Each structure stands twice: as structure tokens, then as C-alpha cells.
Amino acid sequence: MNFDQIRYDLECITQQRAVDQGESLREVLSRLDTASEEPGIPERLEHYLTKRSYVKALEWLDNPDLPHKT
């Protein structure tokens, strides 16, 4: 699992960084959808990605021990 790619994609979706030239938001979203289905993905990260709670997913990447926000 490539957490750096997930972080990059999340930053693009949340407009914290620009999408690379030649790439579309559709491709970024597709990668996030694929990542949410990877075996071994942490349960909370999977939850955030499948619910498209991208800001929460980024926060989780920064600190996986944070309590779950509703």
C-alpha cells in the first residue's frame, strides 16, 4: 500500500495541492477508490475513503491514533 500516493491524491482532492498536468480529478478519485479496496488497508482509513471523507482520511494519515470523528 502506497501511503504517499494516497496522501498525494487526498491533497489533490481537498485542493491542498494542484493535480499534476496531464492528470484529471477523475483519475485521482479512481486511485482513491482502488486504494480503499486494497487488502490490508487499515479499517479506519478504508472507512474514510469509502465514505469519501477525504479531510478525515488526511487527518488519520497524520495521526492514526486520533479518536474517530463523526
Summary of the structure (lengths in Angstrom):
residues: 70
radius of gyration: 11.6
end to end distance: 25.6
largest distance: 37.3
contacts: 165
relative contact order: 0.18
helix: 57%
strand: 0%
